[in-house]
Amino acid sequence: MASEMSLEEFKTALEERRQRVYRYLRAGDYARYFRPSHVCDAVFSYLDHGGKGLRPGILFFACGA
């Protein structure tokens, strides 16, 4: 059974997982798959704007990661 965490602990854990996803996406050689170049720019600028980390975070939590 999972232990309870405070809202602040949840926010911290969620941010840690968000950063793991962002590091993974930035470290890969994914940019070469996005053509034309303005599509590539749009995809990677999405990462620079932050947010949208709840869904991947919930997936991490559900898997116990």
N, C-alpha and C positions, 0 to 999 in steps of 0.2 A: 504494500500500500504506500502510495506517495505521501511524503510529508508536506504539510502546508508551508507556504512561504508568504511573506509580506508582499505588498504591492511593489515596494522598492526592490526587494530581492528578485521579484518577477521581472521588473523592468531591466535590472542589471543582467539577469540571465538571458533575457530576450536580446539585449544589445550584444552580448557576447556571441550568441548564435548568429545574429545578423552579420556581424563582422566576419565570422567564419565563412559564411556564404559569399560575402563580397570579396574576401581574400581569394577564395577558390575561383570565382568568376574572373577576377582580374589577373590571376596567375596563369591561367590557361591561354592557349593560343586560339581563342574563340574569335577574335576580331577578323581573322582571315575568312571566316565563313559568312560574314555579313557583307553583302554587296547590294547596291552601290555604296560608296563611301558615306553618303549622308545617312544611310540606314545604320551603318556601323557607329557613326557619331551619335546618333539618337539612342541606340541601345546602351552604349557605355556612358552617356551623359545621364541616363536613368539611374545608374548606380551612384553617380556623384550627387544626386539630389536626395539621397537617403529615403527613409520611409519604406513602406511596403515590405516590412520584415516580419509581420505577424504570422502570416501563413507559413513561411519556412521555419519560423521559430516554433510554432505549434507542431509541425512535422518532427522537428528535432526532439521536442518534449515527448511526443507520442512514441518515438522510437527509443527513448531513454538516453539520448545523446546530449 
